[in-house]
Amino acid sequence: MSTSRQEAYIVSAKRLPVGKKNGQMKSTRPDDLLAAALQACLGDLSELDRTAIDDVIVGCAMPEAEQGMNMARIGLLLAGLPQSVPGITINRFCASGLQAVAYAAQRIQLGEADLVLAAGAESMSAMPQIMGNKLAMNPAVFENNAHLGIAYGMGMTAENVARQWSVSRDDQDQFALLSHTKACKAQAEGAYANELTPYEVISHLPDPESAQPRLKRFWMGQDEGPRADTTLERLAKLKPVFHAKGSVTAGNSSQMSDGAGALLLASASAIKAHGLTPIARFVAFEVAGVAPEIMGIGPIAAIPKAVARAGIRLQDIGWIELNEAFAAQALAVIRELKLDPALVNPLGGAIAAGHPLGATGAIRSCTAIHGARRQRKPYSMVSMCIGTGMGAAGIFETL
């Protein structure tokens, strides 16, 4: 293993279809989703010695219950990786998947590893079992106004952003419609072909006649969320869900979802030793804090830091995956940073395709890397806001 600073490259980036909460994947365990994503990532690398993988780093925003007990280690074993391969589950809320990629790259850059799998997995369908009835929030946040924003629901933070950045209801609905339009077009044109691996959903259903469970199997080949029948008229009829006089609705907010994605990162020496082909180079990652009550503007703070760390200009980035937690915050970020709307989420975003929390950063990294390669863009970026007031951004160079 190298002991000097080295570059980190992405040699494979694959994801599963994203399912709607309580949708087609509602009975699928998150560790099974993770295992499938890891297998998909390694699927075209049949000659790679799996014992050479130094670590598996997995992001998960709610690492409890079915997603607990170090899901990374369980998932890698379910995927058939050797017992010698270790794994760790990390949590930076919505940026967990992107943080996993950054940590994997940093281990390689520091010479601590040569092959690392980075992934994200989340089942929001499993969350009712996770959340329970016990108050998890520290009561101190309700006693100190300086920390009260931590307790804000995400929807209320979006209302705050919409008000402070003057994002109208019509602007939000227009943005939501465009997300669905782009995502449906991408599905029809097969734009996800290089990144997406179909997933076989297996459900155990009761059979009263035999008193034995009945297996239901079907292949899920595309994201479940995008809707071709979305119109401005339908979006306009939806009532605000977080504030009686607000503008944030279920239609202009991200969909709660189930999903997983995985990337294999390698050093230059590992690429040579194992005959791998790099598709991108990890360039930079930055995270920044903002006021919790306006957490949606996190990318406004994180993106300039990442661009400066990369030593490039914002104009050099030709593909931007800006997670659409809410249309209000996405528009605020686009306007504040003067991002080119044509470069932001070219295939649609979380409003249409879904947002499986800790998995989203890994999933969107797959989309950005493959999208930039198709369009021969020199750099791509993934960015998102993060609950409790943070933002993250990661930049990749296309190879």
Backbone torsions as a table, in degrees:
resi	resn	phi	psi	omega
1	MET	NA	138.0	-178.5
2	SER	-68.3	149.2	178.4
3	THR	-114.6	4.2	179.1
4	SER	-109.8	160.8	-179.9
5	ARG	-62.8	136.1	-177.1
6	GLN	-141.7	164.0	179.3
7	GLU	-77.9	152.5	176.0
8	ALA	-113.7	128.8	-177.3
9	TYR	-119.0	151.6	173.8
10	ILE	-98.6	125.8	-179.3
11	VAL	-110.8	-13.7	176.1
12	SER	-156.3	141.5	179.4
13	ALA	-147.3	109.4	-176.3
14	LYS	-134.4	151.6	176.8
15	ARG	-139.5	164.0	174.3
16	LEU	-94.1	165.6	170.5
17	PRO	-60.7	151.0	177.8
18	VAL	-96.5	126.1	-179.8
19	GLY	-99.9	153.7	176.4
20	LYS	-75.3	149.0	175.0
21	LYS	-56.1	129.9	-176.8
22	ASN	60.9	27.9	177.8
23	GLY	-103.4	-136.8	-173.3
24	GLN	-64.6	-26.6	-179.0
25	MET	-101.4	14.7	-171.2
26	LYS	-59.7	-27.1	-179.0
27	SER	-101.0	6.4	-177.7
28	THR	-91.6	128.8	179.6
29	ARG	-68.8	144.0	178.7
30	PRO	-63.7	-32.6	178.8
31	ASP	-71.2	-26.4	173.2
32	ASP	-70.5	-38.6	175.6
33	LEU	-61.7	-43.8	178.5
34	LEU	-61.1	-46.8	-180.0
35	ALA	-58.3	-42.6	179.9
36	ALA	-65.6	-38.5	179.3
37	ALA	-66.8	-40.2	177.7
38	LEU	-64.1	-42.4	177.9
39	GLN	-62.9	-40.5	179.5
40	ALA	-63.7	-41.5	-179.3
41	CYS	-62.7	-36.3	-178.5
42	LEU	-93.9	-1.6	-171.7
43	GLY	-58.5	-38.0	-179.1
44	ASP	-88.6	4.4	-176.8
45	LEU	-115.8	54.2	-174.3
46	SER	-64.0	-25.0	-177.6
47	GLU	-86.8	-8.0	-178.0
48	LEU	-72.6	128.8	177.0
49	ASP	-71.1	111.1	-176.0
50	ARG	-63.7	-24.3	179.6
51	THR	-70.4	-12.0	179.6
52	ALA	-81.7	-10.0	179.3
53	ILE	-72.0	122.6	-173.6
54	ASP	-82.5	-28.5	-176.4
55	ASP	-166.4	159.1	173.4
56	VAL	-128.4	119.3	-178.0
57	ILE	-114.9	122.8	-172.5
58	VAL	-125.0	129.8	176.8
59	GLY	-92.2	137.5	177.7
60	CYS	-152.1	126.9	-175.5
61	ALA	-78.0	-25.6	179.4
62	MET	-129.3	73.5	-174.6
63	PRO	-78.9	64.4	-179.5
64	GLU	-134.9	168.4	177.2
65	ALA	49.8	-126.2	-178.1
66	GLU	-60.5	-21.1	-179.5
67	GLN	-99.4	7.3	-177.6
68	GLY	-96.5	-159.6	178.6
69	MET	55.1	40.5	-178.2
70	ASN	54.2	71.6	-178.0
71	MET	-55.1	-29.6	-179.6
72	ALA	-59.2	-47.8	-178.7
73	ARG	-66.9	-43.6	179.5
74	ILE	-63.7	-45.0	-178.5
75	GLY	-63.6	-39.5	-179.1
76	LEU	-68.9	-34.5	176.7
77	LEU	-70.0	-40.1	176.0
78	LEU	-62.6	-29.1	179.7
79	ALA	-77.7	-6.9	178.7
80	GLY	90.4	12.3	177.1
81	LEU	-72.6	153.8	-178.1
82	PRO	-61.7	152.3	179.4
83	GLN	-64.8	-16.1	179.6
84	SER	-75.2	-13.5	-178.1
85	VAL	-86.0	122.0	179.8
86	PRO	-85.8	170.2	178.7
87	GLY	-153.9	149.6	179.1
88	ILE	-139.8	139.7	177.4
89	THR	-103.3	132.0	-177.9
90	ILE	-123.6	162.3	-176.0
91	ASN	-141.6	113.0	165.2
92	ARG	-129.0	47.0	-180.0
93	PHE	49.4	-127.5	-172.0
94	CYS	-66.2	-16.9	179.1
95	ALA	-97.6	11.1	-174.4
96	SER	-58.5	-43.7	-179.6
97	GLY	-65.3	-40.8	177.4
98	LEU	-69.5	-37.5	177.0
99	GLN	-62.6	-36.8	177.2
100	ALA	-60.7	-41.8	177.7
101	VAL	-63.3	-43.5	-179.4
102	ALA	-63.7	-44.6	178.9
103	TYR	-63.0	-39.9	178.2
104	ALA	-61.6	-45.1	179.3
105	ALA	-62.8	-42.1	-178.4
106	GLN	-65.1	-36.6	176.8
107	ARG	-61.6	-39.8	179.2
108	ILE	-70.8	-44.1	-179.3
109	GLN	-60.2	-34.2	-179.5
110	LEU	-81.9	-4.4	-179.3
111	GLY	80.4	13.5	179.8
112	GLU	-84.0	-18.3	-176.9
113	ALA	-153.5	161.7	177.9
114	ASP	-121.4	-26.6	176.9
115	LEU	-135.5	120.0	-179.3
116	VAL	-137.1	132.3	172.7
117	LEU	-90.5	130.2	175.9
118	ALA	-118.7	134.3	-174.9
119	ALA	-148.9	171.1	172.2
120	GLY	-144.1	140.9	179.6
121	ALA	-147.0	140.1	179.3
122	GLU	-159.0	135.3	171.2
123	SER	-118.3	103.7	177.1
124	MET	-74.8	-15.7	173.3
125	SER	-65.9	-26.9	-179.4
126	ALA	-85.2	-7.3	-172.9
127	MET	-64.7	-30.6	176.6
128	PRO	-56.1	-33.9	177.9
129	GLN	-75.1	-26.5	-178.2
130	ILE	-79.5	-45.0	-170.7
131	MET	-68.2	-44.9	178.0
132	GLY	63.6	-164.5	-177.6
133	ASN	-109.7	0.1	-178.0
134	LYS	-86.5	134.8	177.1
135	LEU	-68.6	117.3	-178.4
136	ALA	-92.3	-23.4	-177.5
137	MET	-68.4	138.1	176.4
138	ASN	-62.7	123.3	-177.8
139	PRO	-58.3	-21.2	-178.0
140	ALA	-62.7	-25.6	-178.7
141	VAL	-68.3	-21.6	179.1
142	PHE	-86.2	-11.0	-176.9
143	GLU	-100.0	-8.3	-176.3
144	ASN	-132.6	112.6	-177.0
145	ASN	-58.9	-24.8	179.6
146	ALA	-65.5	-24.5	-178.0
147	HIS	-112.0	3.1	-173.8
148	LEU	-60.5	-30.2	-179.4
149	GLY	-60.2	-23.5	178.7
150	ILE	-61.8	-31.6	-176.8
151	ALA	-85.7	-5.1	-178.7
152	TYR	-64.3	137.6	170.1
153	GLY	-67.8	151.0	-177.4
154	MET	-58.2	-36.2	179.8
155	GLY	-62.5	-38.6	179.0
156	MET	-69.3	-34.5	176.5
157	THR	-65.3	-34.7	177.3
158	ALA	-67.1	-39.2	175.9
159	GLU	-61.9	-40.3	178.3
160	ASN	-62.1	-42.6	179.3
161	VAL	-66.0	-43.8	179.9
162	ALA	-58.1	-41.1	-178.6
163	ARG	-71.5	-47.3	-175.8
164	GLN	-70.8	-31.2	-179.4
165	TRP	-102.3	10.7	174.9
166	SER	53.1	49.2	177.1
167	VAL	-95.6	113.9	-173.8
168	SER	-76.3	163.4	176.2
169	ARG	-61.9	-41.4	-179.6
170	ASP	-64.4	-40.4	177.9
171	ASP	-61.5	-41.0	179.9
172	GLN	-65.1	-43.2	-179.8
173	ASP	-68.2	-38.2	176.5
174	GLN	-61.2	-42.4	179.6
175	PHE	-64.2	-41.3	179.4
176	ALA	-64.1	-43.1	178.6
177	LEU	-60.5	-43.0	-179.3
178	LEU	-63.9	-35.7	178.1
179	SER	-60.7	-47.0	178.4
180	HIS	-65.2	-41.8	-178.5
181	THR	-61.1	-46.2	-179.7
182	LYS	-67.0	-40.1	-178.8
183	ALA	-66.7	-42.0	178.9
184	CYS	-65.0	-39.8	177.5
185	LYS	-63.4	-42.6	179.4
186	ALA	-62.1	-41.9	177.9
187	GLN	-63.7	-43.5	-178.2
188	ALA	-64.8	-32.4	-177.2
189	GLU	-93.0	-0.7	179.7
190	GLY	69.3	31.1	-175.7
191	ALA	-68.4	-19.0	-178.6
192	TYR	-92.4	5.7	-169.8
193	ALA	-56.1	-40.0	-175.4
194	ASN	-76.3	-21.5	-175.7
195	GLU	-104.1	-26.3	-169.1
196	LEU	-99.4	131.2	175.2
197	THR	-113.3	122.2	179.0
198	PRO	-56.3	150.1	-177.4
199	TYR	-123.8	131.5	177.3
200	GLU	-85.8	113.4	178.6
201	VAL	-85.7	127.1	179.1
202	ILE	-121.6	118.1	-179.2
203	SER	-116.6	144.4	175.8
204	HIS	-102.5	113.0	-176.0
205	LEU	-112.3	147.4	178.1
206	PRO	-70.8	143.0	177.0
207	ASP	-125.4	97.7	-175.8
208	PRO	-57.1	-31.3	-175.9
209	GLU	-70.0	-40.0	-176.7
210	SER	-101.6	-12.3	-176.6
211	ALA	60.9	19.6	177.6
212	GLN	-120.7	148.1	178.0
213	PRO	-64.7	142.1	-179.9
214	ARG	-110.0	131.7	-179.6
215	LEU	-85.4	133.0	172.7
216	LYS	-116.4	123.7	-178.0
217	ARG	-123.0	137.5	171.4
218	PHE	-158.4	155.2	-179.5
219	TRP	-95.0	129.9	176.1
220	MET	-101.3	114.5	-171.9
221	GLY	-108.9	-5.2	179.7
222	GLN	-152.8	165.1	179.4
223	ASP	-60.5	140.9	-173.9
224	GLU	-84.9	-19.8	-170.1
225	GLY	-77.7	-40.6	-174.0
226	PRO	-57.3	135.9	-177.8
227	ARG	-123.7	119.0	179.5
228	ALA	-73.2	-17.5	-177.8
229	ASP	-92.1	9.5	178.2
230	THR	-69.6	132.4	176.8
231	THR	-135.5	161.2	177.0
232	LEU	-62.7	-35.2	-179.1
233	GLU	-64.0	-43.4	178.7
234	ARG	-67.4	-41.1	179.1
235	LEU	-64.0	-37.7	-177.8
236	ALA	-67.4	-23.9	-178.7
237	LYS	-80.3	-14.4	-178.3
238	LEU	-73.8	138.9	-179.5
239	LYS	-86.9	149.9	174.1
240	PRO	-59.1	144.0	-175.5
241	VAL	-111.7	-7.7	-177.1
242	PHE	-117.1	-20.2	-179.7
243	HIS	-148.8	132.7	-174.8
244	ALA	-55.8	-35.1	-179.0
245	LYS	-111.3	24.5	-177.2
246	GLY	-87.4	-171.2	-177.9
247	SER	-128.4	-3.6	-178.5
248	VAL	-89.9	122.2	-177.7
249	THR	-122.3	173.4	175.0
250	ALA	-62.8	-27.5	-177.7
251	GLY	-76.8	-28.7	179.4
252	ASN	-109.0	23.9	174.6
253	SER	-117.3	160.2	177.3
254	SER	-66.4	151.5	177.9
255	GLN	-85.1	138.6	172.6
256	MET	-73.1	135.5	-164.7
257	SER	-147.6	170.9	174.1
258	ASP	-121.6	137.7	179.1
259	GLY	178.9	176.7	179.5
260	ALA	-161.8	151.0	175.9
261	GLY	-148.5	157.6	-178.0
262	ALA	-149.5	146.1	177.9
263	LEU	-131.2	144.3	174.4
264	LEU	-105.7	121.6	178.7
265	LEU	-107.2	145.8	-175.2
266	ALA	-144.7	152.7	172.5
267	SER	-82.8	167.1	178.2
268	ALA	-62.0	-37.6	-179.5
269	SER	-67.9	-36.9	178.4
270	ALA	-68.8	-37.1	177.7
271	ILE	-60.5	-43.4	179.6
272	LYS	-69.8	-43.3	-175.9
273	ALA	-67.0	-34.1	-175.1
274	HIS	-107.5	6.8	177.3
275	GLY	63.8	40.9	-177.9
276	LEU	-92.4	160.1	178.8
277	THR	-118.6	114.1	179.8
278	PRO	-72.2	142.9	176.9
279	ILE	-112.2	-14.8	178.1
280	ALA	-162.1	161.0	174.6
281	ARG	-115.7	133.4	174.6
282	PHE	-72.0	126.5	-174.1
283	VAL	-106.8	-51.4	-174.3
284	ALA	-161.1	155.9	174.5
285	PHE	-146.2	137.9	175.9
286	GLU	-143.6	151.6	176.4
287	VAL	-133.9	147.3	-178.0
288	ALA	-143.6	156.4	179.0
289	GLY	-103.8	146.6	176.0
290	VAL	-137.6	175.3	178.6
291	ALA	-62.0	129.1	-177.9
292	PRO	-55.7	-33.7	-176.4
293	GLU	-73.9	-9.8	172.9
294	ILE	-129.7	45.8	-173.0
295	MET	-58.1	-23.8	-175.8
296	GLY	-63.6	-19.6	-178.5
297	ILE	-90.1	11.4	179.0
298	GLY	-48.8	-43.4	179.4
299	PRO	-60.7	-25.2	177.8
300	ILE	-60.7	-34.1	178.4
301	ALA	-85.7	-35.2	-173.4
302	ALA	-81.2	-38.6	-174.2
303	ILE	-62.1	-48.1	178.4
304	PRO	-59.6	-35.3	178.3
305	LYS	-65.1	-42.1	-179.6
306	ALA	-67.3	-40.8	179.5
307	VAL	-64.0	-42.3	177.7
308	ALA	-64.6	-41.7	178.3
309	ARG	-61.5	-36.9	-179.0
310	ALA	-74.2	-19.8	-178.7
311	GLY	74.1	28.7	179.4
312	ILE	-125.3	-178.8	174.9
313	ARG	-102.4	153.2	176.8
314	LEU	-58.3	-32.9	-179.9
315	GLN	-68.4	-15.6	179.3
316	ASP	-76.6	-15.9	-176.4
317	ILE	-86.1	119.6	-173.7
318	GLY	-101.2	-7.1	178.6
319	TRP	-142.9	121.4	-176.9
320	ILE	-122.9	119.6	171.8
321	GLU	-99.8	99.5	179.4
322	LEU	-104.0	108.0	-173.8
323	ASN	-58.8	128.0	-178.3
324	GLU	-89.5	71.7	175.1
325	ALA	-58.8	-44.7	174.7
326	PHE	-146.8	147.0	176.9
327	ALA	-59.5	-36.5	-177.9
328	ALA	-58.8	-47.7	-177.1
329	GLN	-75.7	-34.2	178.4
330	ALA	-63.4	-43.2	178.8
331	LEU	-66.5	-38.2	178.2
332	ALA	-61.4	-41.9	179.2
333	VAL	-66.1	-46.3	-179.5
334	ILE	-58.0	-44.9	-177.0
335	ARG	-72.3	-42.8	-177.2
336	GLU	-65.0	-40.4	-178.6
337	LEU	-92.5	-1.4	-179.3
338	LYS	55.9	45.1	176.6
339	LEU	-72.6	146.2	176.5
340	ASP	-74.8	113.9	-178.0
341	PRO	-55.9	-29.0	-178.8
342	ALA	-68.0	-21.9	-178.5
343	LEU	-95.8	-9.0	-176.0
344	VAL	-92.6	121.4	177.0
345	ASN	48.4	60.4	-178.3
346	PRO	-58.9	-23.7	-178.9
347	LEU	-107.7	19.4	-176.0
348	GLY	88.3	170.2	-177.5
349	GLY	-136.0	-154.6	-171.1
350	ALA	-67.7	-22.8	176.9
351	ILE	-62.8	-36.3	178.8
352	ALA	-95.6	-50.3	-171.2
353	ALA	-85.5	-20.2	178.9
354	GLY	105.8	162.3	-175.9
355	HIS	-137.5	85.8	177.2
356	PRO	-80.0	53.7	173.8
357	LEU	38.1	-106.5	-173.9
358	GLY	-63.2	-15.1	179.0
359	ALA	-86.8	-21.6	-169.4
360	THR	-59.4	-41.3	-179.2
361	GLY	-60.8	-39.5	177.4
362	ALA	-70.8	-41.4	-180.0
363	ILE	-63.0	-47.3	-178.4
364	ARG	-69.2	-27.1	174.3
365	SER	-64.9	-40.8	176.6
366	CYS	-59.9	-46.3	-179.1
367	THR	-63.1	-44.8	-178.0
368	ALA	-64.7	-45.7	-177.0
369	ILE	-64.3	-47.7	-179.2
370	HIS	-71.4	-36.2	178.5
371	GLY	-63.9	-44.6	179.7
372	ALA	-64.5	-34.8	178.3
373	ARG	-67.1	-42.2	-180.0
374	ARG	-61.8	-41.6	-176.5
375	GLN	-94.6	4.9	177.1
376	ARG	55.8	43.3	174.6
377	LYS	-86.9	137.0	-174.8
378	PRO	-67.9	-35.1	-178.1
379	TYR	-136.4	149.3	173.7
380	SER	-130.2	158.9	-178.1
381	MET	-141.0	144.5	173.7
382	VAL	-120.5	130.5	-179.6
383	SER	-145.0	152.2	178.3
384	MET	-158.3	156.9	170.2
385	CYS	-83.7	162.1	-173.6
386	ILE	-138.2	134.7	178.7
387	GLY	-53.2	149.6	-175.7
388	THR	73.7	8.2	172.5
389	GLY	94.2	66.1	174.2
390	MET	-146.8	167.8	173.2
391	GLY	-142.8	151.6	179.8
392	ALA	-137.2	152.6	177.2
393	ALA	-150.4	135.7	176.9
394	GLY	-127.8	141.9	-176.2
395	ILE	-123.2	136.9	179.7
396	PHE	-123.2	144.7	172.8
397	GLU	-99.9	131.7	-178.2
398	THR	-77.7	135.5	177.7
399	LEU	-118.5	NA	NA
